[in-house]
Amino acid sequence: MDTRVGLIPLPIYLLLLALLGGFIALGKLPTDISVSIAVLAVGGFTCAEFGKRMPLLRNIGAAAIFATFVPSLLVYLHAIPPVLLKNVVEFTKVSNFLYLFIASIIVGSIFSMDRTVLVQGFLKIFAPLAAGTVVAALVGTLVGAMLGLGWQHTLFFIVVPIMAGGVGEGAIPLSIGYAAILGQAQGDMFAQVLPPVMLGSLCAILMAGTLNFVGKRYPQLTGEGRLQPGVENEARVVELPAGTVDVAQVAAAGVTAISLYMVGLMSAKLFDFPAPVVMLFVAVLFKLGRLVSPQLQQGSLVVYKFFSTAVTYPLLFAIGAAMTPWEKLIAAFTLANLATIVATVAALMATGFLVARRMNMYPIEAAIVNACHSGQGGTGDVAILTAANRMQLMPFAQIATRIGGAIVVTLALFALARLAG
């Protein structure tokens, strides 16, 4: 029982494999939440274990990459039994548990942060993020133009999608805006902007994993999840001794996270603001207003730890199987596209790294937050931070993804409208 696959004791893992195989043989796999959790746990932790055992690749986030892209490939190859795939897709899309994960990670990490450092970090992260966005746009466009892609096509259909904030908040609004401005079908525009989003996120995952490896070799460059030097335990409150955290406080923290997410949902309905952004700022306001008791802080820390430890790889497996089309990813694998995407992401992260050194921030942490600006929305943030082993940076990653992406999309549509007019 102490030998485990991920978090699953080996005898239980083998039992689950046998049971799932039996249900598949019968052609009927129950769709209730308990069975779906078992399916995702087995799939996610199996892929992650393979990644963790890959020579060299395991040092640059292979576990997160395998958990996300192996199921996508298996779906493309029709290697996942239809009854099993149906269970994963339906549960992922109906439950939308990605946002439960993000809510728990954001609220848990913000509530358990040091208040002063939270303020300083939020203000400081905008400098490397803004500088990185400008430099990445210039470098990416220049590389694409030099490779014959044309500067307008490179900027609007490769560079901008990479930094647009993912699929739902980036690629879809971009494709709608592009279609209206250029008078083309929205589906055609979406097919063009989606591959750079996905490949940019893959590059960011690989580079973030590499930075985690570099941080182990050069510890002076990293705070191991802390954004600024000089403050101990900045990302989390000082933990209480084992056994002193009340289960009721953990439950209270979980319900609080869900409540703040629902505030975000309501704002999206009423004012068309992205729900995760609103949730992020409401959580920050709670923290700044000293509305979070020490007990709730401890409960929030437990919620954060549970989701980052137990839910990440099953979630990535679900994202890969249900939301990551392999054929779209492969379609963009031309040399010119790849070179442009790599140059854009590398420039974004390198600028964050260099600017951070001048602003008394840890370069590796700033570069990883900038990497999330080129990620595939919330799913990309999870994969990038998992590969970098720095899930506590999620609040800053959400700023880079959501707010940074919204600004990029707005400016891109405005610029294209002026050029087209």
C-alpha positions as CSV (number, residue, x, y, z in Angstrom):
1,M,0.0,0.0,0.0
2,D,3.0,2.3,0.4
3,T,4.1,1.8,-3.2
4,R,2.2,4.3,-5.2
5,V,1.4,5.4,-8.8
6,G,1.1,9.1,-8.3
7,L,-1.0,9.3,-5.1
8,I,-2.8,5.9,-5.7
9,P,-1.6,2.9,-3.6
10,L,-0.4,0.2,-6.1
11,P,-3.0,-2.5,-5.1
12,I,-5.8,0.1,-5.4
13,Y,-4.4,1.2,-8.8
14,L,-4.4,-2.4,-10.1
15,L,-8.0,-2.8,-8.7
16,L,-9.1,0.3,-10.5
17,L,-7.5,-0.9,-13.8
18,A,-9.3,-4.2,-13.5
19,L,-12.7,-2.6,-12.7
20,L,-12.4,-0.1,-15.5
21,G,-11.4,-2.8,-17.9
22,G,-14.5,-4.8,-16.8
23,F,-16.8,-1.9,-17.3
24,I,-15.3,-1.2,-20.8
25,A,-15.7,-4.9,-21.7
26,L,-19.4,-4.7,-20.7
27,G,-19.7,-1.6,-22.8
28,K,-21.2,0.4,-20.0
29,L,-19.1,2.8,-17.9
30,P,-21.2,4.7,-15.3
31,T,-21.0,8.5,-15.7
32,D,-21.4,9.4,-12.1
33,I,-18.8,11.6,-10.4
34,S,-17.2,8.8,-8.4
35,V,-16.3,6.7,-11.5
36,S,-15.2,9.8,-13.5
37,I,-12.8,10.7,-10.6
38,A,-11.4,7.2,-10.8
39,V,-10.9,7.4,-14.6
40,L,-9.1,10.8,-14.4
41,A,-7.0,9.7,-11.5
42,V,-5.8,6.6,-13.2
43,G,-5.2,8.4,-16.5
44,G,-3.6,11.5,-15.1
45,F,-1.2,9.8,-12.6
46,T,-0.3,7.1,-15.1
47,C,0.8,9.7,-17.7
48,A,2.6,11.8,-15.1
49,E,4.5,8.7,-13.8
50,F,5.8,8.0,-17.3
51,G,6.9,11.6,-17.6
52,K,8.6,11.6,-14.3
53,R,10.7,8.6,-15.4
54,M,11.8,10.0,-18.8
55,P,15.6,10.7,-18.8
56,L,16.4,14.4,-19.2
57,L,12.7,15.3,-20.0
58,R,11.7,14.7,-16.4
59,N,13.8,17.7,-15.5
60,I,11.8,20.1,-17.7
61,G,8.2,19.3,-16.8
62,A,7.7,16.0,-18.7
63,A,5.0,14.9,-16.1
64,A,2.8,17.9,-17.0
65,I,3.5,17.5,-20.7
66,F,2.7,13.8,-20.8
67,A,-0.4,14.3,-18.7
68,T,-1.7,16.9,-21.2
69,F,-0.6,15.7,-24.6
70,V,-0.5,11.9,-24.4
71,P,-4.3,11.7,-23.9
72,S,-4.7,14.2,-26.8
73,L,-2.6,11.9,-29.0
74,L,-4.4,8.8,-27.8
75,V,-7.8,10.4,-28.7
76,Y,-6.4,11.2,-32.2
77,L,-5.3,7.6,-32.6
78,H,-8.6,6.3,-31.4
79,A,-6.7,4.4,-28.7
80,I,-9.0,5.3,-25.9
81,P,-12.2,3.1,-25.8
82,P,-15.2,5.2,-26.9
83,V,-17.1,4.5,-23.7
84,L,-14.1,5.7,-21.6
85,L,-13.6,8.8,-23.7
86,K,-17.3,9.6,-23.5
87,N,-17.1,9.5,-19.7
88,V,-14.1,11.9,-19.6
89,V,-15.5,14.4,-22.2
90,E,-18.9,14.6,-20.6
91,F,-17.6,15.0,-17.1
92,T,-15.0,17.6,-18.1
93,K,-17.5,19.7,-20.1
94,V,-20.6,19.4,-17.9
95,S,-18.9,19.7,-14.5
96,N,-16.4,22.5,-15.7
97,F,-14.2,21.4,-12.8
98,L,-11.3,23.3,-14.3
99,Y,-12.8,26.4,-12.7
100,L,-13.3,24.7,-9.3
101,F,-9.6,24.0,-9.5
102,I,-8.6,27.5,-10.4
103,A,-10.9,29.0,-7.8
104,S,-9.4,26.8,-5.1
105,I,-5.9,27.5,-6.2
106,I,-6.4,31.3,-6.5
107,V,-8.4,31.8,-3.3
108,G,-6.3,29.4,-1.4
109,S,-3.0,30.9,-2.4
110,I,-4.1,34.6,-2.0
111,F,-5.8,34.0,1.4
112,S,-2.6,32.2,2.7
113,M,-0.2,34.9,1.4
114,D,1.5,37.5,3.4
115,R,-0.6,40.7,3.0
116,T,2.3,43.2,2.5
117,V,4.1,40.9,0.0
118,L,0.8,40.4,-1.9
119,V,0.5,44.2,-2.5
120,Q,4.1,44.6,-3.5
121,G,4.1,41.5,-5.8
122,F,0.9,42.6,-7.6
123,L,2.4,46.1,-8.3
124,K,5.8,44.8,-9.3
125,I,4.7,42.1,-11.7
126,F,3.3,44.6,-14.2
127,A,6.7,45.9,-15.1
128,P,8.3,42.7,-16.4
129,L,5.0,41.6,-17.9
130,A,4.5,44.9,-19.9
131,A,8.1,45.0,-21.0
132,G,8.0,41.3,-22.0
133,T,4.8,41.8,-24.0
134,V,6.3,44.6,-26.1
135,V,9.7,42.9,-26.7
136,A,8.0,39.6,-27.5
137,A,5.7,41.3,-30.1
138,L,8.7,43.0,-31.7
139,V,11.0,39.9,-31.7
140,G,8.3,37.5,-32.9
141,T,7.1,39.8,-35.7
142,L,10.6,40.4,-36.9
143,V,11.5,36.7,-36.9
144,G,8.3,35.8,-38.8
145,A,8.8,38.5,-41.3
146,M,12.4,37.4,-41.9
147,L,11.2,33.8,-42.5
148,G,8.7,35.1,-45.2
149,L,5.5,34.9,-43.2
150,G,4.8,38.7,-43.7
151,W,4.8,41.0,-40.7
152,Q,1.0,41.5,-40.5
153,H,0.2,37.8,-40.7
154,T,3.0,37.1,-38.1
155,L,1.8,39.8,-35.7
156,F,-2.0,39.2,-35.9
157,F,-2.2,35.4,-36.5
158,I,0.9,34.1,-34.6
159,V,2.3,36.5,-32.0
160,V,-1.0,38.1,-30.8
161,P,-2.8,34.7,-30.3
162,I,0.1,33.4,-28.2
163,M,-0.3,36.3,-25.7
164,A,-4.1,36.6,-26.0
165,G,-4.9,34.7,-22.8
166,G,-5.9,31.2,-24.1
167,V,-8.8,29.8,-26.1
168,G,-12.0,31.0,-24.4
169,E,-10.7,34.5,-23.4
170,G,-8.2,34.9,-26.3
171,A,-8.6,32.9,-29.5
172,I,-12.4,33.0,-29.6
173,P,-12.8,36.8,-29.1
174,L,-9.9,37.3,-31.5
175,S,-11.5,35.1,-34.2
176,I,-14.8,36.9,-33.8
177,G,-13.1,40.3,-34.0
178,Y,-10.9,39.3,-37.0
179,A,-13.9,37.9,-38.8
180,A,-15.9,41.1,-38.4
181,I,-13.0,43.3,-39.4
182,L,-11.8,41.2,-42.4
183,G,-15.3,40.0,-43.5
184,Q,-14.4,36.3,-43.3
185,A,-15.9,33.3,-41.5
186,Q,-15.3,33.1,-37.8
187,G,-14.5,29.4,-38.0
188,D,-11.8,30.0,-40.6
189,M,-10.2,32.7,-38.3
190,F,-10.4,30.4,-35.3
191,A,-8.7,27.6,-37.1
192,Q,-5.8,30.0,-37.9
193,V,-5.3,31.4,-34.4
194,L,-5.8,28.2,-32.4
195,P,-2.5,26.4,-33.3
196,P,-0.2,29.2,-32.1
197,V,-2.1,29.3,-28.8
198,M,-1.5,25.6,-28.2
199,L,2.1,25.6,-29.5
200,G,2.9,28.7,-27.5
201,S,1.6,27.1,-24.4
202,L,3.7,23.9,-25.1
203,C,6.8,26.0,-25.5
204,A,6.1,27.9,-22.3
205,I,5.7,24.5,-20.4
206,L,9.0,23.3,-21.7
207,M,10.8,26.5,-20.9
208,A,9.3,26.8,-17.5
209,G,10.3,23.2,-16.7
210,T,13.8,24.1,-17.9
211,L,13.9,27.2,-15.6
212,N,13.0,24.9,-12.7
213,F,16.0,22.8,-13.5
214,V,18.2,25.9,-13.8
215,G,16.9,27.1,-10.4
216,K,18.2,23.9,-8.8
217,R,21.6,24.5,-10.4
218,Y,21.7,28.2,-9.6
219,P,19.6,28.8,-6.4
220,Q,20.6,32.5,-6.2
221,L,18.2,33.1,-9.2
222,T,15.1,31.7,-7.6
223,G,12.9,32.1,-4.6
224,E,11.4,28.6,-5.1
225,G,8.0,30.1,-5.6
226,R,8.6,33.4,-3.8
227,L,8.5,36.5,-6.1
228,Q,10.7,38.8,-4.1
229,P,13.8,38.2,-1.9
230,G,14.0,39.4,1.7
231,V,10.7,37.9,2.9
232,E,10.5,34.4,4.3
233,N,7.3,32.3,3.6
234,E,5.9,35.1,1.4
235,A,3.7,32.7,-0.6
236,R,2.1,31.1,2.4
237,V,1.3,31.9,6.0
238,V,3.4,30.2,8.7
239,E,1.9,26.7,9.1
240,L,0.4,25.6,12.4
241,P,1.6,22.3,13.9
242,A,0.0,19.2,12.5
243,G,-3.5,18.4,13.8
244,T,-4.4,22.1,14.7
245,V,-6.2,22.9,11.5
246,D,-9.9,22.3,12.0
247,V,-11.7,20.4,9.3
248,A,-14.5,22.9,9.5
249,Q,-12.1,25.7,8.6
250,V,-11.0,23.7,5.5
251,A,-14.6,23.3,4.5
252,A,-15.2,27.0,5.1
253,A,-12.3,27.9,2.9
254,G,-13.6,25.6,0.1
255,V,-17.1,27.2,0.2
256,T,-15.5,30.6,0.3
257,A,-13.6,29.9,-2.9
258,I,-16.7,28.6,-4.6
259,S,-18.7,31.7,-3.5
260,L,-16.0,34.1,-4.9
261,Y,-16.1,32.2,-8.2
262,M,-19.9,32.6,-8.3
263,V,-19.4,36.4,-7.7
264,G,-17.2,36.3,-10.8
265,L,-19.9,34.3,-12.8
266,M,-22.5,36.9,-11.8
267,S,-20.3,39.8,-12.9
268,A,-19.7,37.9,-16.2
269,K,-23.5,37.7,-16.7
270,L,-24.2,41.3,-15.8
271,F,-21.1,43.2,-17.0
272,D,-19.3,40.8,-19.3
273,F,-16.2,40.8,-17.2
274,P,-14.2,37.5,-17.2
275,A,-15.2,35.5,-14.1
276,P,-11.7,34.4,-13.1
277,V,-10.4,38.1,-13.2
278,V,-13.3,39.3,-10.9
279,M,-12.7,36.3,-8.6
280,L,-9.0,37.2,-8.4
281,F,-9.7,40.8,-7.5
282,V,-12.4,40.1,-5.0
283,A,-10.1,37.6,-3.2
284,V,-7.4,40.3,-3.1
285,L,-9.9,42.8,-1.7
286,F,-10.8,40.3,1.0
287,K,-7.2,39.9,1.9
288,L,-6.4,43.6,1.8
289,G,-9.4,44.4,3.9
290,R,-8.3,42.0,6.6
291,L,-11.5,40.0,6.2
292,V,-9.7,36.7,6.3
293,S,-9.2,35.2,9.8
294,P,-6.1,33.3,10.7
295,Q,-8.2,30.1,10.9
296,L,-9.6,30.7,7.4
297,Q,-6.0,31.3,6.2
298,Q,-5.0,27.9,7.4
299,G,-8.0,26.3,5.9
300,S,-7.3,28.0,2.6
301,L,-3.7,26.7,2.7
302,V,-5.0,23.1,3.1
303,V,-7.5,23.6,0.2
304,Y,-4.6,25.0,-2.0
305,K,-2.3,22.1,-1.1
306,F,-5.0,19.5,-1.7
307,F,-5.9,20.7,-5.2
308,S,-2.3,21.4,-6.3
309,T,-1.2,17.9,-5.1
310,A,-4.2,15.6,-5.8
311,V,-6.1,17.3,-8.7
312,T,-3.5,18.7,-11.1
313,Y,-2.6,15.6,-13.1
314,P,-6.1,14.3,-13.4
315,L,-7.2,17.7,-14.5
316,L,-4.5,17.9,-17.1
317,F,-5.5,14.4,-18.4
318,A,-9.1,15.7,-18.8
319,I,-7.9,18.8,-20.6
320,G,-5.8,16.8,-23.0
321,A,-8.5,14.3,-23.8
322,A,-11.5,16.6,-24.0
323,M,-10.1,20.0,-25.0
324,T,-6.8,19.6,-26.9
325,P,-7.3,18.5,-30.5
326,W,-4.0,16.9,-31.7
327,E,-4.6,17.6,-35.3
328,K,-4.8,21.4,-34.7
329,L,-1.5,21.2,-32.8
330,I,0.2,19.3,-35.5
331,A,-1.1,21.6,-38.3
332,A,1.1,24.4,-37.1
333,F,4.3,22.4,-37.1
334,T,6.0,24.3,-40.0
335,L,9.6,25.5,-39.5
336,A,8.7,29.1,-39.9
337,N,5.8,28.9,-37.5
338,L,7.8,27.0,-34.9
339,A,10.7,29.4,-35.1
340,T,8.4,32.4,-34.7
341,I,6.5,30.9,-31.7
342,V,9.7,29.8,-29.9
343,A,11.2,33.3,-30.5
344,T,8.1,35.0,-29.1
345,V,7.9,32.9,-26.0
346,A,11.6,33.0,-25.3
347,A,11.7,36.8,-25.7
348,L,8.7,37.2,-23.4
349,M,10.4,35.1,-20.7
350,A,13.9,36.5,-21.2
351,T,12.6,40.0,-20.8
352,G,10.8,39.1,-17.6
353,F,14.0,37.5,-16.3
354,L,16.2,40.6,-17.1
355,V,13.7,43.2,-15.9
356,A,13.2,41.3,-12.6
357,R,16.9,41.5,-11.8
358,R,16.7,45.3,-11.9
359,M,13.5,45.4,-9.8
360,N,14.7,43.2,-6.8
361,M,12.6,40.2,-7.9
362,Y,13.6,36.7,-8.4
363,P,14.4,36.3,-12.2
364,I,13.2,32.8,-12.5
365,E,9.8,33.4,-10.8
366,A,9.2,36.6,-12.9
367,A,10.1,34.7,-16.1
368,I,7.7,31.9,-15.2
369,V,4.9,34.4,-14.6
370,N,5.6,35.9,-18.0
371,A,5.5,32.4,-19.5
372,C,1.9,32.2,-18.3
373,H,1.1,35.2,-20.5
374,S,1.8,32.8,-23.5
375,G,-0.1,29.9,-22.0
376,Q,-3.4,28.3,-23.0
377,G,-5.6,30.2,-20.5
378,G,-6.2,28.7,-17.1
379,T,-5.3,25.2,-18.5
380,G,-2.0,26.6,-19.6
381,D,-1.3,28.2,-16.3
382,V,-1.9,24.9,-14.5
383,A,0.5,23.0,-16.9
384,I,3.2,25.7,-16.8
385,L,3.2,26.1,-13.1
386,T,3.1,22.3,-12.6
387,A,6.1,21.9,-14.9
388,A,7.9,24.6,-13.0
389,N,6.8,23.2,-9.6
390,R,5.6,26.7,-8.6
391,M,1.8,26.4,-8.3
392,Q,1.9,29.1,-5.6
393,L,2.4,31.7,-8.3
394,M,-1.1,31.1,-9.6
395,P,-2.5,34.5,-8.6
396,F,0.3,36.3,-10.5
397,A,-0.1,33.9,-13.4
398,Q,-3.8,34.8,-13.6
399,I,-2.9,38.5,-13.8
400,A,-0.5,37.7,-16.7
401,T,-3.0,35.4,-18.5
402,R,-6.3,37.2,-17.9
403,I,-5.5,40.9,-17.7
404,G,-2.5,40.7,-20.0
405,G,-4.5,38.7,-22.5
406,A,-7.4,41.1,-22.4
407,I,-5.2,44.1,-23.1
408,V,-3.4,42.3,-26.0
409,V,-6.7,41.3,-27.6
410,T,-8.1,44.8,-27.3
411,L,-5.0,46.5,-28.7
412,A,-4.8,43.9,-31.6
413,L,-8.4,44.4,-32.7
414,F,-8.0,48.2,-32.6
415,A,-4.8,48.0,-34.6
416,L,-6.2,45.6,-37.2
417,A,-9.3,47.7,-37.6
418,R,-7.1,50.8,-38.3
419,L,-5.0,48.8,-40.8
420,A,-8.0,47.3,-42.6
421,G,-9.8,50.6,-42.7
